């Protein structure tokens, strides 16, 4: 049963206790276990696997670094000035994401320069995508596809961290992750949505006769 707390004088009491007969002794001894259970439910009760968390953060950092490299290279290799400006804007935001992840890893006792196995695999994926170069407009479309692929992974990584922060009981990890997610989440959503829409428009236009 979900416990609902109501204010009673200067204290919060579970509703279940307030519904008992008047003669019931609502002492701290009786209320405390329920109250603690309620707080535990709010805070989360899962224990984090710190080794796997650090691996995930390392992979997330590699993904952000990969997208940063893409933005930097693609911004100077397009003849579309509007696209160039947007890529430069996203590059600056992604540079901030990289720094935030490095600080998160450091705050949790890790080394951001030490890459996990999954992070090294992520680096290879990003490098492989960047090796693909086409000519003219097709190259811009290819670049948008590459960016959408990597940015979608970046967005997913942050969504996983947000979900984790809401369900674990290690409060210091929760605070660090939630603060980081708040600074990055809206940027990632914008990146993925804009890239998807731009790619859709460009790919559609490419199919028409001019």
N, C-alpha and C positions, 0 to 999 in steps of 0.2 A: 504494500500500500504506500502511495506517495504521501509523505508527511507535509502538511501545509502549516506554516508558522504564522501565528497571530500575535499582535502586541498586547500584552496584558500588564498594565502598569508600566514599569520600566524594563520588563523582560519580554523575550519572545518565547512563546509556548507552542508546541505542536497542537493543531486543532483537535486531534484525537483525545488529548488530555482535557481540553476545555469542555468537551462533550460529556465527560464523566460526571457522576453525581457530585453535588456540592460538598459532600463530606470528604471527598477524596483529598488526600494530602499530596499536593503538587510540589514535592521537595526536589531539590537539585539532583538527588540520587536517582529519582524516578525519571526525570526529564533528560538528564545528561546523555544517556546512551542513544536515545532517539535523535537528540540534537546533533550529536557527533556523527551519527549515520547520515543525517541530512546534509551536513557540511561535507562529508566525504563524497556524497553523491554529486554535490555542486562542484567540488574540486576535481573529481576524477579519482579512480581507484586503480588504474592500471600502472604497472611498473615498466619503465622504459628500458629497453635493451641499449645501453649506452654505446656499445661497440657498433651495433648496426646503425644507431643514430648518427654517429660520427662518420660512418661510411656513406650514409645518405647525404649528409651535409657536404662531404667531399665531392660526391657526384653532382650535387646541386651547384656547387661552386664551379665545377668543370663545365657544366651546361651554360652557366652565366658567362663564363670566360669565353666559351665557344661562340655564343651569340654576340658578345662584345667584339670579338675579332671579326665576325661577319659584318656587323654594322660598320666597323672602321674601314674594312676593305670595300664593301659594296657602295658606301657613300661616295667614294672617290672614283668609282667605276661605273657611273651612270651619267647619262646626258640629260636626265630629267631633273630639273632643279627643284621642283616641288617634292619629288621622291627623295632627293638628296637631303633636303632640309629635315624631312621627317626621320630619315635614317640617322642623321646626326643628333636629333633630339632624343631618339630612343637609345642611341649609343651613350649619351651622357647619363641617362637614367640607369642603363644597364651597368655602367661603371660604378654607380652608387650601389647597385645590388651586389656587385662583386665585393665591394668594401664591407658592406653589411654582413655578408656571409663569412668573410674572413674574421670579422670581429666576433661573430657568434661562435665560430669554431674555437677561437682563442679563449673566449669567455667560458667555454665548457671544458677547457683544458686540453684542447687539441692543437695540432700544427696545421695551419691552412696550406702550407707548402708541401705537406706530405699527402700524396694522392692515393686513395684507395683503389682497389682493383676495378670497381665499378666506375670510378672517376676516370681512370686511364682508358677504359672502354668508351666512355662518353667523349673523351678527347679525340679518340680515333674516329668516332662517328662524325664529329663536327669537321675534322680535317678532311675526311673523305668527301663530305658534301661540298666543301670549299674547292675541291679539285675539279669540280664540274664547271666548265665555262662554255657558254654558247655565244652566238654573235647577235648584235643588235638588240631589238626589243625582247627577243627570246631570252637573252641573258638576264634582263631585269625580272622577268617572270620566274626564271630558274632561281634567282637570288631570293625572291619573295617566298618561293616554296621552301627553300632551305631555312630561311629565317622562321617561317611558320612552324616547321618541323621542330626546330630547337626551342623556340619560344613556348611552344605547347608543352614541351617537357619541363621547361622552367616553371611555367604556371602550375603544372601538376605537382612538381616538387614542393612548391610553396603551399599548395592546398593540402598536401599530406602533412606538412609541418604544422599547419593550422589545426587540422583534425587531431593530431597527436597532442598538441598543447592543451586541448580541451578535455583530454581523457586521462592524462597521467597525473600522478599524485606528487611528483617531485616539483615543488613550487618554484624553485630557483630556475629550473629548466623551462617551466611553463612561462615565467615572466620574460625570459630571454627570447624564447621563440615567438611569443605573442607580440612583443615590441617590434621584432624584426618583420613579422608578417604585416603588421599595420603599416610599416614604411614602404613595403614593396607591392602588396596585393593589388592595389588599384592600377599601378603601372603595368603589371603583368597582364591584367585583364584588358587594358587598353591596347597593349602591344599585340596580343593575340587577335583581338577583334579587328583592329585596323589592318593588320597584315592579311587576315582572311578576306576582308571586304576588298582590299586593294588587289589581291591576287585574283579574286573572282572577277572584278571589273577588267583587269588587264587580260586575263585569259579569255574572257568573253569577247573583248575588242579584237583580239588577235584572230578570232575565228571569222570575223567579218571581212568582206571585201572593201577596200578603200580606193 
